[in-house]
């Protein structure tokens, strides 16, 4: 008797050191079922799939708790190759194709069909001739099954990204004994018509009894394709739903969820409006992995504007684009003056400061002192904290020491003194030094990007309280970009949500979880009514 479930992952728990990234998570997939796996960044989706595929990172870090069953039988998957031999495949978000090879060669890679020749009969099978006719026949069949009429001998190099995604799918379909396919954000690079075609292909695959795990952030596609949904939140199982018992709003709310009280407590106030501090029009930024595709918004003087969204959707590209750290187009006005694009120094001189998301790679000189880090930009860009003696220039040590001591006190930087190297500080205190460096520029406008990434909860609170203090007491206009929605909701006056490089909506921090969930999946709250939602 066949098992009810092709895959059961029971009570999966995974820790990295003291950090629990999966806690008692279960997942059940039936044959021929399209099962959507949802969750914000950091919810645990990737770790759960790493467990399923026996990835080395799992085995090298102490394994996992719980058990995995295939066709009702308990099993231990030792490696991705082991998973493949057991009938589990993956359509990757990042293509695993060889550009110099033809479509046929890519589809049959490591599963080539050969035929004997005179040499191989003497020296062994490894010298057999590739049977290109048989291979192209298989490739043609696989391409037809995904609706691609392209010639199977076409080289992959130069193909549109949508075509490459379908070649990836065709390669998995061509494998014999496939029982379960994982589609990891398969529509991320597809046009709307290609995404519609993909959903049709997925349903066709499922109709042949092959199960599909569909990982996506696009909730409208979940409603169109899935039979069942599992939602993870903060490494835990949030809910399991059958498609007929849920809705876009329900899924959006379950994905976001309330994460308890705000990280910091800030007195409420009406959202500032009136004078525009920064006006961004049609901003396009070519930042790899964080492209911005024409966003426009205003930042009002004296407000904290939050910018949120899932990873890789473009939110980090916005401050990097405004600062001209990556190729950019568009128009930016700062307090009514048009900002010249193309040079980060011009942006800094105009009165904008930025705390980078990469505090170790960009934000700090780790082998230099705290005081040198604090004044670095002010010296390089504005020529401050320097003394000139004819043709010679020296650092003004007294002025540097004075500003460093003031910043250490004001921002409560926990250190031995201003000469301590930045690399020896804790993550939270390193972040405060980054903020101090920005403040040493005496900016009129401050960008902070992922300010709490990689620091503990206590340090997060101190950093966020510092930002609130700068805003409320100094009146500084701040734009904070963060993947932590609850942090944005704690301190922001308004929150802009970015998806697929575009601005979806600007929400009140007290808007519903459902509104935020919909916006993060690319749907403006209210538009779901137009997408078939009752």
N, C-alpha and C positions, 0 to 999 in steps of 0.2 A: 504493500500500500504506500502510495506516494505521500511524502510529508506535506503538511499544510503550508509550511513556510520553506522557501528556498534558502533564506538566511534568517538566522536569529542571533542577535548580539544581546546577551543577557547581563545586566548589572555591570556594565563596563566602567571601571574606575582607573584613572591614570594620573599619576603624580610625576612631576619633575621636581625633584628635591622635596621641599616642603609645600610646593605649589600644586594644588589639586586642579587639574584642567578638565577632567571628566569625573563626575560623581554619580555612580549607580545609574548609568544611562542604558536603556534598552531600545532595540530597533528590530522590527519584524517585517519581512518582505515576502509577499506571496509570489508564486510564479505568474508571469504575465502582468504584473502590477507595475504601474508607474508611481513611485513613492517619492514625494518631494521631501527634502531635508532642508529645513529653514533655520535661520538664526543670524544674529548680528555678527560682526567680526569679533572673534574671541569667544564665541558661544561654545565652541568645541567640535564643529563639523569636520575640520581638517584632521584633528587628532583622532576622531572616531574612524575616519577613512584610513588614516595611517595604521590604526589597529587592524582594520579589515584586510589591508594589503600586506601586513607583516613588514612594514617599513623598518629599516635598520635603526632609525631614531627611537622606535619603541623598544626594540630588544636591547639596545645599548644603554637604556636608561631604566633598567629594572623591570621591563615588561609591563603587564597590566593585570588588573583584577577583573574577574568575571569570565564568561566563556562565549565562544563563537561556535554556532552550529550551522552546518551546510547540509541541506536535505535531511534535517533532523538528527544528524550525527555530529557529536562534539569533535572539533578539529582545532589544530594549532597551525596557523598559516605562517610559514617561516620567512617568506620573502615575497616581493612582488612577482617573481617568476613562479613561485609556488602558487600564488593566487591565480595567475593566468592558467596554469595547468589544471586548476580546479574549476575553470570556467568563469572566472571573474575578470572583467576587463574594465578599462577606464578611457573615456574620451576626455582628454586634458583640456584645460582652459588655455594653457600655453602649448603651442603645437610641438609635437615630437616627430616632425617630419624631416627628411633629408632633402634640402632644396635642390641639390644637383642630381637627384634621382628622379625617374619618371613616377607617375602616379602608380603604375603597376608595381614597380620595384618597391615603392613605399608600402603599398598594401600587403605585399608578400614578404616583406623584410623579416628575416629569421625563420621564415616558413616557405622558403623557395622550393619550387618543384623542379626536379632535375631528371635527366635521363642518362643512361650509361653511354660511354664512348669507348674507343679502343684503348685509350690511356687509362681510364678509370677501371676497366676490367682487369688491368695488370697492377695498377698502383693504388687502387682503393676508391671508395665512394666519394671522397672529398674532392675528387677531380672530375666528377660528372659535369655534364653540360646543362646550363639552365634551360629549362623548357619554357621559353618565352610565350609560345602559343598557348600552352595550358595555363600559365600564370595570367596572361592577358584575358583569357576566357573567364577565370575566376574574378579578376578585377572588374571586368565589364559587368558581370552579374552583381557584384557588390555595389558598383556605382549606380546601376539601374535601380537597385533597391532603395537608394537614398535620393532618387530623382535627378541624378546628374548625367547629362548627355555628353559631357566633355570626353574627348578622346583619351583612352587609358594610357597612351604612350606619351602624353604631354608631361613635360618637366614640371615639378612642383614650384621651382623658382619662378617668381613673377606672378603666380596665381593670386587672385583676390583672396583676402583673408576668409571670406565666407566659403569659397571653394575649398580652402585648406581644412576648414572645420568639417566639411562633409567628407573629405578624403579620410580624415581621422576616424569618422564614424564608419565609413566603408571598410576600413582596415579591421576594426573590431568585429563588424558583422561577418567578415570573411573567415574569421577564426572558427574552427570546429569545436563543438561542445560548449559554446558560450551559454551560460545560465543567467548571468547577472552582469549588467553594464552600469557603470557609474558615469553620469554626465555632470562634469564639474563646470558650472557657469557656461554652458555651451552656447548660449545666445549672446554672450557679452560682446562679440565682435560681429554679429550678424545684423543685417538690415531687417526692417520689420517684416518684409515679405519672406526673407530667408528664415527668420525665426518662426514664422507661420509654417513654412515648409518643414522645418526641423521637428516641430511638434507633431506634424502629420507622420513623419518618418518614425518618431519615437512610438507613436501609437501603433504603427504597422509592426515594428519590432516586438512590442509587447503582445500583439495579437498572435504571435508565433510562440508564446510561452516564455519569452525571455523577460526577466524582471529588470527594472530600471530604477536606480536611485538618482533623482533629479535634484542637484544642488543649484539653487538660483536665488537671487534677491528680487526677481520680478514676480510679484504676486499675481498679476493678471495672467501670466503664463502658467503659474501653478494651477489656477482655477481652470484654465483651458486644457491642461494636459494630465494632471495628477488624478489618481484614484484615492490616494491617502496621503497624509502629511504628518511628519514628525517635526516638532519645533523644539530646538535647544535654546537655553538661555543661561548664561554664566556657567557653562559646563554641566548643567543639569537638564533633565527632561522636563520641559514646560508643558507639553500637551501632545496628544496624538489625535488626529481628526480624520474621519472619512470625508471625502469631498462634498458629499450631499448634506453633511451636517455642519458646514462651516461657510464662511464668506470672506471677502477681501478685508472687511473691517475687523472681523474676528481674528484672522491671521495676523494682521498688522498689529493689533493690540497684544496678542500672545507673543509676537517676536520681540517687541520692545519691553513691555512689562514694567511695573514699578520696581525700582531697585532700592526701595526704602526712602528714607529722608534724603534731602539734598546733602551733597558733600560738605557744603558750608551753608550757614544761615545768613541770608542777606535780606535786609528790610525791603519790602516791595515798594515800587514807585511807578508812576506812569512812564511808559516808554518815551524817552526823549524824542522830540521831533522839532522841526523848524529849520534851523540853519544846518546845511549839509556840510559835513567835514570832508567826505570823499565821495565822489560820484564816479562810478565805474560803468563804462558803456562798451558793450560788444567785446569784452576781453577774451582773447584767444591765447592760450599758452601751450607751447609744445614741450611739456615736461613728461618724460617717459613714465608711463604708468599712472600719471595724474593729469592727463590732458584736460584743458578747459576749452569749451567749444562755443564761446560767445555768451558770456554772462553779463548782466547789467544789474546794478543795485546801488542804492544810496546808503551811506553811513552817516547818521546824524551826530552833530557835535555833542560830546559828553555821554554818549551811550557805550555800552558793551554789546557789540553785535557778535553773536556766535555763528560759526559756520560748521555744519555737521554733515554727515553722510557716511556711507560705507567705504572701506579701503579701496583705493584705486578708482574712485569715482570723480576725482578732480578737485576735491576741497583743498588739498595741500597745494595744488597748482595755483590757486588764486593768490595767496601772499607771495609765492615765489615768482609769479608772473608780474604782479604789481611792482615788485622790487627789481624786475628785469634780470633775474637770475637764470631765466630760461627764455628762449625766443618767444616774443609776444607781439600781439597786435591789439588795437583798440584805443580807447580814449580814457584817460584818468585825470580827474580834476581834484586837486587838494586845496581846500578852502578857497575855491573859485579860480585857482590858477592851474592851467594845463600842465601836467607832469610830462616831461620828456622821457620817452621810453628808450630802452636799449642799454642803459648804463646804471648799475646798482649804486654807484657813487652819487649820481645825480638824485636818485630817490632818497638816499640818506641825507644829502645836503638840503633837500627840500623840506625836511622835517619829519620824515617817516623813519621809524626804527623797527627792527624785526628781531624777534627771538625765534631762531630756527628750530624745526622739529628734530634736526640732527645736531644735538648739542655737543657731541664728541667729535663728529667729523667736520662740522662747520662752525658751531657756536663757540667752542672753547679752544684755547691753547693749553692742552693738558699739562705740559711740562713747564709752564710759566706760572708766575705768582698770581694770586687773586687780583692784586692791584694792577698788574700789567694787563690782565684780561679785561678788567673793568674799563680801562682808558684806551684800549687798543684802537677801536673804531674812531673815537674822538681824535686821537692823534693822527691816524692814517687819513681820515676823510676831511677833518676840519683843521688839522694842524694845531690842536689845543694841547695843553699840558707839555709844551715844549718851550725851551729858552734858546734864543739865537744870540750868538756871539760872533758878529761878522759873518764869515762864510760857514761857521760851525753851528750845529744845532745839538742841544742836549735835552734829555728829559728833565722836566721840572719835578724833581723827586718830592719836594715838599707839597706841591699842589696835588700830585698823584696820591701821596699818602693821605692827604686830607680828604679827598673825595672817596677814597677806598674805605677809610674809617667811617665816614658818614653813611656810605651805602651798606656797610656791614651792620651798622647799628639800625638803620631804617628798615632793612629787609631781613634783619635777624639771621644773618648768614653765620652758621655755626662753624667756627674755625679757630685755629690757634692764633691767627693774626693775618694781616694783609700780605705777608710774604709767603704764606703757605701755598704750595703748588695746587692748582685747580684739580689736577688729576687725583689728588688724595682725598677730595671731599666726597661726601655722600651724594647720591643722585639728586636729592631735593636741594641740597646746597649748591650743587653745580648749576641747577636750573636758576637759582636765585642770582648767581654770578652772571648768567646770561642776561637776566632781566636788568641787573645793575649796569652791564655794558650798554644795553639799549638806553637806559635812563641817563647815562653819562653823556649821551648825544643831545640831551635836552629836547626830546622829540615833541612834536605837536600831536603825533598820531602813532599808535603802537600796534604792530601785528605780533601775536604770539601763536605759534604753531605747535600743537601737541605738547603743551607745557607740562603735563603730568605723566607723560609716557615713561614707563620704566622706574617710577618711584613709588614708595610705599604710601599707604593711606594717610599717615600723619603728615608726610612731606607734601602730599597733594593738597591737603587742607591749607597748609601754610602758603603754598604758591598761589592758590586761588584767592585766599584772603589778601595776599599782597596785591593781586590784580584789582580786587574790589577797592582796596584802600587807595591805589593810584587813581582809580576812576572817581570814587566818591569824594576823596579829600583834595586831590589835585585837579579834578575835572578832566583827566586825560581820556581821550577817545581811544577805545580799544576794540580790535577785532581778534577774537579768539577762535582758532581752528582746532577742533578736537574730535576724536573718534568716540569719546566718552559722552554720550548724550546727557546722562544725568548731571555731569559737571556743567555742561552748557546750560541746562535748565536751572542749575543752582545760581548762576551769577549773571546770565545774559538778560538783556532787555528784549531782544528779539533773536530768533534763530533762523538762519538761512540754511536750507537743506539742498545739497547738490547731489545729483545722480547722473551718471554717464556724461559728465562734463558740462551739465547744464543746471541752471538754478530752477528747482521744481517749485519751491514756495518759501515764503518767510513767515514763520509761525510765532505766536506768543509762547513763551516758555511753559505756560499753564495749559496749552492745547492738549488734547487727549492723546493717549498712547497710540490710538488707532491713527490719528492724523499724522503723527510722526512716522509710524510704521509705513503708512501709505506713501508719504513723501520720500522716505528712504528707498522705497522700491520703485520710485519714479512716477508715482501717481499723485497729482495734486488733490488734496482732500476735496471731495465733492465730485471729482471727475469719475470716480468708480461707478456712479449712477449711470454714466454714459457708456460704461464698459460692460453692461449686462448685469450689474449688481441690483438686486431688488431691495 
